[in-house]
Amino acid sequence: MNQTNARILTINGGSSSIKFALFKADAKLRRILTGSIERIGEPEAFLWVKGLKETDNFTRPVKATDHPKAVEALMDWIDCLGPDALTAVGHRVVNGGPKYSEPQRITAEMVEELHRLSPFDPQHLPEEILLTEAFHRRFPDLPQVACFDTAFHYDLPRVARLLPIPRRFEAQGVRRYGFHGLSYAFLMGELTRLAGTEAAQGRVILAHLGNGASLAAVHHGKPVDTSMSFTPTAGVPMSTRSGDLDPGLLCYLLRTQKMNVKQISEMVCDVLAGFL
């Protein structure tokens, strides 16, 4: 494809939806459509797309009883865009672990490493890996890039990065990572644009507020602390996540309520499901 007509698809694969946007990369990066597959795992799953023209807009039901079927529905829609419709794909990946600190071209080695990291975030990483593998199967020559939500916090000071548990776990990658990094990087860019470099280099508190919520402290443009920890569950209470809990409470529930790991996980990661 002629680079003057380059089109880049960005993907954000979540636990119940796959959001995407298509950008035209000519003299200026321009978003030409957005869309999503919603309600994955439910009978009422649907695909919607909104473009620059009214004729580009539609909503239609899709078979997305699980993530593999949702991904296939997305692949089928991309096929309808025509041959060579895409120049590259960028993926939001929730956790880059201790290895990845900046956007990287996705390789077989990276996918293998992400599989190893899956226990760090079993709610999101497997689905994100599934997306990259599906794109490679359907479009093997299409470049894919991973952008990690933990990268913004990669250089947290050691005092903020370490967890107060035996050091042997640090060697296994167990540490405070921090999340919502892509959002924070955007916020810092906007702060610089609107308030100037001097303000952005000062002491700044950033807030990412939505279904997932967190705070980050920044100085000299670098994060020095964050409310999230080893997983995105930590920190302030969120829409369906508990935020910080007394570890003794979890031990109490395991002991007295005979709850298992799955039940505890559902309670703290998806509070609505946990109370059903």
MISE-782439 format. One record per residue: residue number from 1; residue in one letter; x, y negated, z negated of N, C-alpha, C in turn. Coordinates in pm, whole numbers, plus 50000, padded with zeros to 5 digits. Each point is the difference from the previous one (the first is absolute). Example, Ala and Ser with C-alpha at 12.3 -4.5 7.8 and 13.67 -1.06 7.14 Angstrom:
<mikes>
MIKE, 1, A, 51319, 50569, 49220, 49911, 49881, 50000, 50090, 49880, 50000;
MIKE, 2, S, 49965, 49895, 50072, 50082, 49881, 49994, 49923, 49891, 49927;
</mikes>
This chain:
<mikes>
MIKE, 1, M, 50083, 50120, 50000, 49917, 49880, 50000, 50087, 49875, 50000;
MIKE, 2, N, 49962, 49902, 50078, 50069, 49872, 50001, 49991, 49937, 49862;
MIKE, 3, Q, 50116, 49959, 49943, 50000, 49946, 49864, 49921, 49871, 49988;
MIKE, 4, T, 49973, 49933, 50110, 49917, 49880, 49992, 49854, 50037, 49976;
MIKE, 5, N, 49968, 50128, 50016, 49864, 50047, 49975, 49999, 50104, 49889;
MIKE, 6, A, 50098, 49987, 49909, 50012, 50097, 49892, 49882, 49990, 49904;
MIKE, 7, R, 49951, 50116, 49956, 49891, 50005, 49903, 50039, 50092, 49885;
MIKE, 8, I, 49984, 49949, 49880, 50044, 50071, 49880, 49879, 50030, 49913;
MIKE, 9, L, 49984, 50126, 49964, 49892, 50041, 49912, 50053, 50013, 49858;
MIKE, 10, T, 49932, 49937, 49903, 50036, 50015, 49860, 49893, 50084, 49931;
MIKE, 11, I, 50045, 50090, 49911, 49911, 50098, 49937, 50016, 49994, 49849;
MIKE, 12, N, 49887, 50003, 49930, 50000, 50010, 49854, 49909, 50116, 49963;
MIKE, 13, G, 50060, 50115, 49973, 49923, 50120, 49969, 49973, 50009, 49852;
MIKE, 14, G, 49872, 49995, 49960, 49962, 50010, 49860, 49936, 50134, 49969;
MIKE, 15, S, 49950, 50014, 49877, 49941, 50125, 49957, 49860, 50021, 50057;
MIKE, 16, S, 49930, 49892, 50036, 49865, 50015, 50055, 49979, 49923, 50130;
MIKE, 17, S, 50106, 49937, 50050, 49988, 49924, 50126, 50135, 49994, 50070;
MIKE, 18, I, 49995, 49971, 50129, 50121, 49972, 50078, 49977, 49864, 50067;
MIKE, 19, K, 50071, 49899, 49956, 49985, 49866, 50057, 50110, 49976, 50103;
MIKE, 20, F, 49970, 49923, 50104, 50101, 49975, 50103, 49976, 49864, 50065;
MIKE, 21, A, 50103, 49951, 50065, 49992, 49875, 50076, 50094, 50011, 50118;
MIKE, 22, L, 49960, 49941, 50111, 50081, 50002, 50123, 50048, 49858, 50029;
MIKE, 23, F, 50130, 49987, 50022, 50062, 49870, 50025, 50062, 49999, 50139;
MIKE, 24, K, 49989, 49887, 50068, 50070, 49979, 50125, 50126, 49919, 49970;
MIKE, 25, A, 50114, 50056, 50039, 50129, 49939, 49969, 50058, 49934, 50123;
MIKE, 26, D, 49952, 49879, 50030, 50060, 49923, 50110, 50084, 49889, 49938;
MIKE, 27, A, 49983, 49876, 50043, 50078, 49892, 49941, 49969, 49986, 49851;
MIKE, 28, K, 49877, 50035, 49962, 49959, 49993, 49860, 49918, 50124, 49969;
MIKE, 29, L, 50022, 50057, 49882, 49925, 50118, 49959, 49855, 49962, 49976;
MIKE, 30, R, 49906, 50062, 50075, 49858, 49966, 49989, 49919, 50125, 49970;
MIKE, 31, R, 49915, 49993, 49900, 49911, 50112, 49971, 49883, 49996, 50097;
MIKE, 32, I, 49979, 50112, 50070, 49893, 50001, 50101, 49882, 50089, 49959;
MIKE, 33, L, 50019, 50084, 49898, 49885, 50072, 49945, 50035, 50057, 49863;
MIKE, 34, T, 49895, 50027, 49923, 50012, 50070, 49873, 49896, 50111, 49997;
MIKE, 35, G, 50020, 50096, 49913, 49903, 50107, 49990, 50029, 50091, 49883;
MIKE, 36, S, 49914, 50098, 49981, 50016, 50093, 49890, 49912, 50122, 50021;
MIKE, 37, I, 50047, 50113, 49949, 49914, 50116, 49982, 49966, 50004, 49852;
MIKE, 38, E, 49872, 49990, 49969, 49954, 49989, 49861, 49929, 50127, 49956;
MIKE, 39, R, 49994, 50017, 49867, 49927, 50109, 49935, 50051, 50137, 50042;
MIKE, 40, I, 50131, 50014, 50005, 50059, 50130, 50032, 49958, 50100, 49892;
MIKE, 41, G, 49959, 50118, 50046, 49954, 50103, 49908, 49851, 50000, 49975;
MIKE, 42, E, 49929, 49904, 50061, 49855, 49992, 49983, 49930, 50022, 50134;
MIKE, 43, P, 49876, 50044, 49998, 49928, 50022, 50127, 49977, 49871, 50078;
MIKE, 44, E, 50000, 49886, 49929, 49970, 49872, 50067, 50126, 49927, 50046;
MIKE, 45, A, 50110, 50070, 50023, 50123, 49935, 50044, 49978, 49928, 50134;
MIKE, 46, F, 50067, 49887, 50016, 49983, 49924, 50123, 50128, 49925, 50036;
MIKE, 47, L, 50011, 49969, 50129, 50111, 49921, 50054, 49943, 49865, 50045;
MIKE, 48, W, 50065, 49890, 49956, 49961, 49869, 50051, 50122, 49928, 50053;
MIKE, 49, V, 49977, 49920, 50103, 50105, 49921, 50063, 49946, 49861, 50028;
MIKE, 50, K, 50080, 49899, 49971, 49964, 49862, 50031, 50114, 49936, 50076;
MIKE, 51, G, 49971, 49950, 50121, 50102, 49940, 50085, 49976, 49852, 50023;
MIKE, 52, L, 50073, 49945, 50096, 49989, 49857, 50030, 49873, 49969, 50077;
MIKE, 53, K, 49948, 50100, 50072, 49877, 49980, 50078, 49887, 50082, 49940;
MIKE, 54, E, 49879, 49950, 50016, 49884, 50069, 49946, 49988, 50141, 50057;
MIKE, 55, T, 50040, 50017, 50124, 49989, 50132, 50064, 50098, 50101, 49941;
MIKE, 56, D, 50100, 49951, 49927, 50097, 50091, 49937, 49947, 50060, 49870;
MIKE, 57, N, 49892, 49944, 49946, 49954, 50037, 49867, 49905, 50120, 50005;
MIKE, 58, F, 50020, 50093, 49909, 49906, 50112, 49990, 50015, 50068, 49865;
MIKE, 59, T, 49898, 50075, 49964, 50000, 50090, 49884, 49934, 50129, 50044;
MIKE, 60, R, 50067, 50113, 49971, 49940, 50127, 50040, 50037, 50108, 49899;
MIKE, 61, P, 49911, 50099, 49982, 50032, 50109, 49907, 50112, 50088, 50055;
MIKE, 62, V, 50079, 50057, 49910, 50105, 50093, 50039, 49999, 50118, 49904;
MIKE, 63, K, 50052, 50113, 50046, 50015, 50115, 49913, 50131, 49985, 49925;
MIKE, 64, A, 49990, 49967, 49870, 50119, 49979, 49918, 49978, 50062, 49863;
MIKE, 65, T, 49970, 50129, 50002, 49974, 50070, 49874, 50126, 50014, 49915;
MIKE, 66, D, 50117, 49982, 50064, 50126, 49996, 49926, 50098, 49913, 50078;
MIKE, 67, H, 50121, 49980, 49947, 50095, 49912, 50066, 50047, 50052, 50136;
MIKE, 68, P, 50027, 50130, 50016, 50039, 50047, 50134, 49896, 49966, 50107;
MIKE, 69, K, 49872, 50015, 49968, 49896, 49968, 50098, 49992, 49850, 50023;
MIKE, 70, A, 50019, 49921, 49895, 50000, 49854, 50016, 50115, 49956, 50090;
MIKE, 71, V, 50116, 50061, 49980, 50116, 49966, 50083, 49974, 50036, 50146;
MIKE, 72, E, 49937, 50115, 50025, 49968, 50039, 50137, 49904, 49901, 50064;
MIKE, 73, A, 49904, 49951, 49923, 49907, 49899, 50052, 50075, 49873, 50039;
MIKE, 74, L, 50098, 49963, 49919, 50081, 49882, 50031, 50082, 50023, 50126;
MIKE, 75, M, 50061, 50119, 50012, 50080, 50032, 50118, 49914, 49994, 50127;
MIKE, 76, D, 49878, 50051, 49990, 49910, 50000, 50117, 49967, 49857, 50043;
MIKE, 77, W, 49979, 49912, 49903, 49972, 49860, 50033, 50121, 49936, 50068;
MIKE, 78, I, 50119, 50028, 49949, 50121, 49943, 50061, 50017, 50049, 50143;
MIKE, 79, D, 49969, 50128, 50023, 50006, 50054, 50137, 49911, 49921, 50095;
MIKE, 80, C, 49886, 49953, 49948, 49906, 49924, 50084, 50054, 49864, 50040;
MIKE, 81, L, 50104, 49953, 49931, 50059, 49870, 50035, 50078, 50007, 50130;
MIKE, 82, G, 50032, 50123, 50042, 50071, 50015, 50126, 50144, 50041, 49979;
MIKE, 83, P, 50065, 50049, 50107, 50140, 50043, 49991, 50091, 49882, 49966;
MIKE, 84, D, 50101, 50028, 49921, 50098, 49897, 49961, 49933, 49881, 49931;
MIKE, 85, A, 49892, 50028, 49925, 49929, 49891, 49933, 50081, 49940, 49887;
MIKE, 86, L, 50089, 50080, 49941, 50075, 49955, 49883, 50150, 50000, 50028;
MIKE, 87, T, 50068, 49903, 49942, 50145, 49993, 50007, 50064, 50061, 49877;
MIKE, 88, A, 49934, 49984, 49884, 50053, 50052, 49874, 49887, 50002, 49898;
MIKE, 89, V, 50024, 50076, 49892, 49905, 50008, 49889, 50074, 49970, 49871;
MIKE, 90, G, 49941, 49917, 49916, 50054, 49972, 49868, 49908, 50056, 49893;
MIKE, 91, H, 50056, 50075, 49905, 49922, 50063, 49894, 50032, 49937, 49865;
MIKE, 92, R, 49896, 49967, 49923, 50021, 49969, 49859, 50015, 50133, 49926;
MIKE, 93, V, 50111, 50016, 49929, 50025, 50121, 49922, 50013, 49958, 49854;
MIKE, 94, V, 49922, 50065, 49915, 49986, 49951, 49863, 50131, 50008, 49921;
MIKE, 95, N, 50081, 50103, 50022, 50117, 50018, 49914, 50120, 50046, 50082;
MIKE, 96, G, 50108, 49924, 49993, 50123, 50037, 50067, 50099, 50068, 49909;
MIKE, 97, G, 49960, 50022, 49873, 50090, 50066, 49905, 50127, 49921, 49978;
MIKE, 98, P, 50103, 50065, 49948, 50126, 49930, 49973, 50087, 49978, 50123;
MIKE, 99, K, 49957, 50051, 50117, 50086, 49997, 50118, 49972, 49883, 50094;
MIKE, 100, Y, 49871, 49967, 50023, 49966, 49906, 50106, 49966, 49862, 49943;
MIKE, 101, S, 50078, 49901, 50042, 49986, 49865, 49947, 49960, 49898, 50106;
MIKE, 102, E, 49979, 50045, 50122, 49961, 49909, 50109, 49931, 50081, 50110;
MIKE, 103, P, 49931, 49933, 50092, 49935, 50074, 50109, 50098, 50088, 50075;
MIKE, 104, Q, 49953, 50119, 50038, 50087, 50099, 50065, 49925, 50067, 50114;
MIKE, 105, R, 50073, 50032, 50108, 49945, 50085, 50107, 49972, 50138, 49941;
MIKE, 106, I, 49881, 50052, 50025, 49962, 50130, 49945, 50070, 50111, 50077;
MIKE, 107, T, 50069, 50085, 49926, 50071, 50113, 50057, 49955, 50129, 49930;
MIKE, 108, A, 50042, 50112, 50054, 49969, 50128, 49937, 50059, 50006, 49860;
MIKE, 109, E, 50119, 49942, 49982, 50063, 49998, 49868, 49915, 49919, 49902;
MIKE, 110, M, 49948, 49885, 50044, 49916, 49919, 49912, 49873, 50074, 49962;
MIKE, 111, V, 49936, 50065, 50096, 49876, 50073, 49972, 50027, 50109, 49897;
MIKE, 112, E, 50113, 50067, 50013, 50037, 50103, 49902, 50017, 49939, 49861;
MIKE, 113, E, 50062, 49882, 49993, 50018, 49932, 49871, 49866, 49956, 49942;
MIKE, 114, L, 49909, 49952, 50086, 49868, 49958, 49953, 49921, 50120, 49946;
MIKE, 115, H, 50014, 50115, 50064, 49935, 50120, 49947, 50054, 50030, 49859;
MIKE, 116, R, 50129, 49981, 49981, 50058, 50025, 49868, 49945, 49902, 49897;
MIKE, 117, L, 49969, 49876, 50045, 49950, 49898, 49909, 49849, 50011, 49975;
MIKE, 118, S, 49932, 50087, 50072, 49854, 50008, 49989, 49949, 50015, 49857;
MIKE, 119, P, 50069, 50077, 49911, 49951, 50008, 49862, 50000, 49865, 49928;
MIKE, 120, F, 50078, 49902, 50050, 49999, 49867, 49939, 49863, 49934, 50016;
MIKE, 121, D, 49935, 50025, 50113, 49868, 49941, 50025, 49918, 50096, 50086;
MIKE, 122, P, 49944, 50104, 49936, 49926, 50100, 50077, 49870, 49949, 50059;
MIKE, 123, Q, 49954, 49882, 49958, 49876, 49945, 50054, 50020, 49930, 50134;
MIKE, 124, H, 50121, 49950, 50027, 50020, 49919, 50119, 50107, 50054, 50095;
MIKE, 125, L, 50114, 50043, 49946, 50111, 50038, 50088, 49966, 50113, 50096;
MIKE, 126, P, 49931, 50107, 49958, 49971, 50107, 50098, 49921, 49950, 50120;
MIKE, 127, E, 49902, 49911, 49977, 49921, 49947, 50111, 50085, 49911, 50092;
MIKE, 128, E, 50091, 49923, 49940, 50087, 49913, 50080, 50096, 50083, 50084;
MIKE, 129, I, 50052, 50108, 49944, 50087, 50090, 50075, 49922, 50065, 50114;
MIKE, 130, L, 49877, 50041, 49970, 49914, 50060, 50102, 49983, 49908, 50120;
MIKE, 131, L, 49983, 49871, 49975, 49985, 49903, 50109, 50125, 49996, 50088;
MIKE, 132, T, 50117, 49992, 49938, 50123, 49992, 50080, 50020, 50125, 50083;
MIKE, 133, E, 49969, 50117, 49943, 50017, 50125, 50072, 49899, 50012, 50115;
MIKE, 134, A, 49878, 49951, 49976, 49898, 50006, 50106, 50039, 49911, 50117;
MIKE, 135, F, 50051, 49882, 49972, 50045, 49911, 50108, 50114, 50065, 50078;
MIKE, 136, H, 50093, 50066, 49929, 50113, 50061, 50069, 49954, 50113, 50092;
MIKE, 137, R, 49901, 50077, 49954, 49950, 50109, 50085, 49930, 49948, 50124;
MIKE, 138, R, 49916, 49898, 49982, 49919, 49949, 50111, 50083, 49908, 50092;
MIKE, 139, F, 50090, 49919, 49940, 50080, 49904, 50077, 50147, 50016, 49960;
MIKE, 140, P, 50067, 50107, 50044, 50134, 50032, 49951, 50106, 49896, 50030;
MIKE, 141, D, 49981, 49917, 50102, 50101, 49900, 50035, 49971, 49863, 49939;
MIKE, 142, L, 49895, 49989, 49924, 49960, 49871, 49944, 50080, 49972, 49872;
MIKE, 143, P, 50076, 49889, 49995, 50076, 49968, 49879, 49905, 49972, 49883;
MIKE, 144, Q, 50036, 50051, 49882, 49924, 49975, 49879, 50093, 49945, 49892;
MIKE, 145, V, 49950, 49902, 49926, 50078, 49935, 49895, 49922, 50006, 49869;
MIKE, 146, A, 50068, 50033, 49892, 49938, 50002, 49867, 50039, 49873, 49925;
MIKE, 147, C, 49899, 49935, 49942, 50022, 49883, 49915, 49953, 50039, 49859;
MIKE, 148, F, 50090, 49995, 49904, 49975, 50058, 49868, 49949, 49895, 49901;
MIKE, 149, D, 49893, 50039, 49929, 49940, 49908, 49905, 50086, 49983, 49876;
MIKE, 150, T, 50096, 50088, 49980, 50091, 49989, 49886, 50125, 49918, 50030;
MIKE, 151, A, 50024, 49968, 50128, 50128, 49939, 50039, 50022, 49865, 49936;
MIKE, 152, F, 49895, 49919, 49983, 50014, 49867, 49941, 50062, 50010, 49860;
MIKE, 153, H, 49968, 50107, 49927, 50047, 50015, 49862, 50126, 50085, 49990;
MIKE, 154, Y, 50061, 50033, 50112, 50109, 50097, 50001, 50114, 49958, 49908;
MIKE, 155, D, 50031, 49871, 49996, 50115, 49951, 49922, 49958, 49943, 49866;
MIKE, 156, L, 49894, 50052, 49941, 49964, 49959, 49864, 50121, 50012, 49908;
MIKE, 157, P, 50018, 49906, 49908, 50109, 50016, 49903, 49988, 50133, 49927;
MIKE, 158, R, 50112, 50055, 49962, 50001, 50132, 49938, 49910, 50005, 49877;
MIKE, 159, V, 49999, 49892, 49921, 49918, 49999, 49879, 49851, 50011, 50034;
MIKE, 160, A, 49959, 49950, 50116, 49861, 50009, 50042, 49971, 50130, 50074;
MIKE, 161, R, 50103, 50061, 50055, 49983, 50118, 50085, 49991, 50130, 49917;
MIKE, 162, L, 50073, 50004, 49888, 50010, 50124, 49923, 49874, 50023, 49917;
MIKE, 163, L, 49964, 50128, 49987, 49892, 50040, 49911, 50060, 50053, 49870;
MIKE, 164, P, 49932, 49978, 49886, 50055, 50044, 49871, 49980, 50149, 49976;
MIKE, 165, I, 50057, 50079, 50088, 49996, 50146, 49990, 50142, 50050, 50025;
MIKE, 166, P, 50031, 50128, 49973, 50136, 50051, 50021, 50054, 49969, 50139;
MIKE, 167, R, 50127, 49961, 50006, 50064, 49956, 50123, 50003, 50107, 50109;
MIKE, 168, R, 49987, 50127, 49960, 50006, 50106, 50103, 49888, 49985, 50101;
MIKE, 169, F, 49888, 49939, 49961, 49889, 49983, 50093, 50030, 49893, 50104;
MIKE, 170, E, 50086, 49905, 49965, 50036, 49896, 50097, 50069, 50063, 50120;
MIKE, 171, A, 50082, 50103, 49976, 50069, 50067, 50109, 49902, 50067, 50096;
MIKE, 172, Q, 49878, 50025, 49954, 49897, 50061, 50085, 49914, 49893, 50069;
MIKE, 173, G, 50037, 49873, 49982, 49926, 49892, 50064, 49888, 49943, 49917;
MIKE, 174, V, 49990, 50041, 49873, 49894, 49951, 49913, 50043, 49866, 49941;
MIKE, 175, R, 49936, 49892, 50043, 50036, 49864, 49961, 49880, 49911, 50028;
MIKE, 176, R, 50009, 49876, 49960, 49899, 49904, 50038, 50029, 49954, 50143;
MIKE, 177, Y, 49900, 50012, 50085, 50015, 49960, 50140, 49932, 49868, 50029;
MIKE, 178, G, 49880, 49981, 49951, 49923, 49881, 50040, 49939, 50022, 50137;
MIKE, 179, F, 49883, 49942, 50021, 49928, 50021, 50125, 49943, 49867, 50050;
MIKE, 180, H, 49917, 50007, 50103, 49945, 49880, 50065, 50112, 49911, 50055;
MIKE, 181, G, 50112, 50061, 50032, 50115, 49922, 50042, 49980, 49926, 50132;
MIKE, 182, L, 49927, 50060, 50094, 49976, 49932, 50128, 49916, 49874, 49976;
MIKE, 183, S, 49905, 50008, 49908, 49919, 49883, 49964, 50087, 49893, 49935;
MIKE, 184, Y, 50088, 50041, 49910, 50085, 49902, 49932, 50099, 49933, 50096;
MIKE, 185, A, 50053, 50077, 50093, 50091, 49941, 50099, 49926, 49894, 50082;
MIKE, 186, F, 49875, 50029, 50038, 49919, 49902, 50071, 49975, 49876, 49915;
MIKE, 187, L, 49966, 50020, 49871, 49973, 49887, 49912, 50123, 49911, 49984;
MIKE, 188, M, 50117, 50061, 49990, 50122, 49920, 49987, 50026, 49920, 50127;
MIKE, 189, G, 49972, 50058, 50115, 50015, 49926, 50125, 49904, 49883, 50007;
MIKE, 190, E, 49875, 50021, 49957, 49901, 49893, 50000, 50036, 49891, 49898;
MIKE, 191, L, 50051, 50041, 49884, 50042, 49901, 49901, 50112, 49913, 50054;
MIKE, 192, T, 50094, 50060, 50069, 50110, 49923, 50061, 49946, 49905, 50105;
MIKE, 193, R, 49906, 50049, 50081, 49944, 49917, 50107, 49920, 49882, 49945;
MIKE, 194, L, 49923, 50024, 49897, 49908, 49897, 49950, 50062, 49908, 49895;
MIKE, 195, A, 50088, 50057, 49915, 50054, 49921, 49888, 50148, 49969, 50015;
MIKE, 196, G, 50066, 50065, 50096, 50141, 49972, 50021, 50091, 50101, 49934;
MIKE, 197, T, 50124, 50003, 50044, 50097, 50098, 49952, 50030, 49983, 49853;
MIKE, 198, E, 50010, 49877, 49954, 50035, 49977, 49859, 49897, 50062, 49907;
MIKE, 199, A, 49872, 49983, 50030, 49895, 50059, 49917, 50006, 50152, 50006;
MIKE, 200, A, 50022, 50055, 50119, 50002, 50145, 50015, 50121, 50063, 49931;
MIKE, 201, Q, 50106, 49923, 49981, 50119, 50051, 49934, 49994, 49987, 49848;
MIKE, 202, G, 49894, 49937, 49951, 49986, 49982, 49856, 49942, 50123, 49933;
MIKE, 203, R, 49946, 49979, 49879, 49937, 50110, 49926, 49854, 50009, 50042;
MIKE, 204, V, 49963, 50113, 50059, 49869, 50014, 50064, 49930, 50124, 49945;
MIKE, 205, I, 49871, 49987, 49972, 49915, 50115, 49969, 49907, 50023, 50118;
MIKE, 206, L, 50005, 50120, 50055, 49915, 50037, 50113, 49891, 50096, 49952;
MIKE, 207, A, 49882, 49987, 50056, 49889, 50090, 49964, 49940, 50058, 50127;
MIKE, 208, H, 49992, 50131, 50005, 49929, 50070, 50106, 49870, 50048, 49938;
MIKE, 209, L, 49888, 49943, 50042, 49872, 50028, 49936, 49903, 50058, 50102;
MIKE, 210, G, 49951, 50120, 49973, 49905, 50067, 50087, 49959, 50129, 49933;
MIKE, 211, N, 49960, 50102, 50079, 49971, 50130, 49939, 50120, 50052, 49924;
MIKE, 212, G, 50118, 49978, 50055, 50124, 50020, 49928, 50052, 49864, 49958;
MIKE, 213, A, 50054, 49989, 49880, 50045, 49869, 49950, 50132, 50015, 49927;
MIKE, 214, S, 50086, 49901, 50015, 50127, 50001, 49929, 50056, 49859, 49994;
MIKE, 215, L, 50102, 49983, 49917, 50070, 49873, 49984, 50149, 50025, 50021;
MIKE, 216, A, 50070, 49897, 50046, 50145, 50009, 50015, 50062, 49867, 49961;
MIKE, 217, A, 50113, 50007, 49931, 50078, 49882, 49965, 50119, 49992, 50095;
MIKE, 218, V, 50022, 49881, 50056, 50104, 49981, 50101, 50087, 49880, 49960;
MIKE, 219, H, 50130, 50010, 50020, 50093, 49891, 49975, 50106, 50002, 50109;
MIKE, 220, H, 50030, 49883, 50054, 50094, 49990, 50112, 49956, 50088, 50117;
MIKE, 221, G, 49868, 50015, 50016, 49947, 50078, 50112, 50006, 50150, 49982;
MIKE, 222, K, 50048, 50047, 49883, 50013, 50143, 49975, 49913, 50042, 49882;
MIKE, 223, P, 49936, 50116, 50008, 49918, 50046, 49888, 50085, 50033, 49879;
MIKE, 224, V, 49953, 49961, 49883, 50070, 50033, 49875, 49915, 50089, 49910;
MIKE, 225, D, 49870, 50009, 50028, 49914, 50090, 49923, 49868, 50016, 50074;
MIKE, 226, T, 49927, 50107, 49967, 49871, 50027, 50063, 49913, 50080, 49905;
MIKE, 227, S, 49870, 49984, 50012, 49909, 50069, 49909, 49985, 50148, 50033;
MIKE, 228, M, 50021, 50038, 50125, 49988, 50141, 50037, 50129, 50073, 49967;
MIKE, 229, S, 49996, 50131, 50003, 50113, 50077, 49951, 50037, 50113, 50095;
MIKE, 230, F, 50004, 50124, 49951, 50035, 50115, 50083, 49893, 50027, 50105;
MIKE, 231, T, 49874, 49969, 49969, 49891, 50015, 50094, 49917, 49871, 50002;
MIKE, 232, P, 49911, 49983, 50099, 49915, 49882, 50005, 49891, 49999, 49894;
MIKE, 233, T, 49990, 50106, 49919, 49897, 50006, 49897, 50032, 49905, 49884;
MIKE, 234, A, 50127, 49973, 49978, 50041, 49922, 49883, 49967, 49851, 50017;
MIKE, 235, G, 49999, 49931, 49888, 49981, 49855, 50001, 49862, 49959, 49955;
MIKE, 236, V, 49945, 49896, 50067, 49871, 49947, 49961, 49888, 50094, 50047;
MIKE, 237, P, 49883, 50000, 49932, 49888, 50081, 50047, 49956, 49956, 50140;
MIKE, 238, M, 49959, 50098, 50080, 49962, 49973, 50139, 49861, 50055, 50028;
MIKE, 239, S, 49962, 49999, 50126, 49866, 50042, 50037, 49971, 50143, 49955;
MIKE, 240, T, 50087, 50094, 50035, 49979, 50139, 49962, 50123, 50060, 49930;
MIKE, 241, R, 50095, 49916, 49960, 50118, 50047, 49928, 50001, 49939, 49860;
MIKE, 242, S, 50044, 50079, 49905, 49992, 49957, 49861, 50100, 49892, 49964;
MIKE, 243, G, 50112, 49993, 50071, 50110, 49917, 49951, 50068, 50069, 49884;
MIKE, 244, D, 50079, 49924, 49923, 50078, 50059, 49892, 49910, 50062, 49893;
MIKE, 245, L, 50039, 50118, 49955, 49933, 50069, 49890, 50105, 50047, 49899;
MIKE, 246, D, 49960, 50009, 49877, 50085, 50058, 49896, 50030, 50146, 50038;
MIKE, 247, P, 50127, 50038, 50015, 50029, 50140, 50033, 49941, 50097, 49899;
MIKE, 248, G, 49990, 49955, 49875, 49942, 50086, 49897, 49854, 50033, 50027;
MIKE, 249, L, 49929, 49907, 50068, 49861, 50026, 50036, 49990, 50120, 50094;
MIKE, 250, L, 50090, 50005, 50099, 49997, 50112, 50095, 50030, 50131, 49929;
MIKE, 251, C, 50096, 49998, 49906, 50030, 50121, 49922, 49877, 50042, 49918;
MIKE, 252, Y, 49931, 49902, 49942, 49880, 50027, 49922, 49893, 50066, 50087;
MIKE, 253, L, 49978, 49945, 50120, 49898, 50056, 50089, 50037, 50140, 50047;
MIKE, 254, L, 50126, 50021, 50029, 50045, 50133, 50040, 49977, 50102, 49888;
MIKE, 255, R, 50025, 49954, 49875, 49992, 50090, 49887, 49857, 50026, 49954;
MIKE, 256, T, 49919, 49893, 49991, 49868, 50014, 49939, 49889, 50025, 50102;
MIKE, 257, Q, 50015, 49948, 50121, 49896, 50017, 50102, 50034, 50111, 50099;
MIKE, 258, K, 50119, 50060, 49981, 50045, 50108, 50087, 50001, 49957, 50147;
MIKE, 259, M, 50030, 49872, 50024, 50006, 49950, 50137, 50126, 50053, 50068;
MIKE, 260, N, 49993, 50020, 50131, 50118, 50044, 50074, 50060, 49881, 50076;
MIKE, 261, V, 50110, 50026, 50068, 50070, 49891, 50069, 49911, 49935, 50105;
MIKE, 262, K, 49923, 50080, 50074, 49911, 49945, 50103, 49897, 49906, 49937;
MIKE, 263, Q, 49942, 50040, 49888, 49899, 49917, 49936, 50059, 49870, 49947;
MIKE, 264, I, 50118, 50009, 49941, 50068, 49879, 49952, 50031, 49908, 50116;
MIKE, 265, S, 50050, 50058, 50110, 50034, 49919, 50118, 49877, 49930, 50055;
MIKE, 266, E, 49889, 50071, 50009, 49877, 49939, 50050, 49953, 49888, 49908;
MIKE, 267, M, 50018, 50018, 49869, 49954, 49900, 49906, 50080, 49870, 50012;
MIKE, 268, V, 50132, 50010, 50013, 50083, 49879, 50000, 50017, 49941, 50140;
MIKE, 269, C, 49988, 50085, 50105, 50019, 49951, 50136, 49869, 49968, 50069;
MIKE, 270, D, 49893, 50058, 49953, 49869, 49978, 50061, 49898, 50006, 49887;
MIKE, 271, V, 49991, 49888, 49926, 49921, 49997, 49877, 49856, 50039, 50025;
MIKE, 272, L, 49942, 49958, 50112, 49860, 50031, 50028, 49979, 50150, 50007;
MIKE, 273, A, 50092, 50070, 50069, 49988, 50146, 50007, 50024, 50063, 49864;
MIKE, 274, G, 50091, 49942, 49923, 50033, 50056, 49871, 49888, 49998, 49900;
MIKE, 275, F, 49903, 49909, 50016, 49890, 49990, 49906, 49876, 50072, 50046;
MIKE, 276, L, 50003, 50061, 50119, 49882, 50073, 50048, 49983, 50131, 49924;
</mikes>
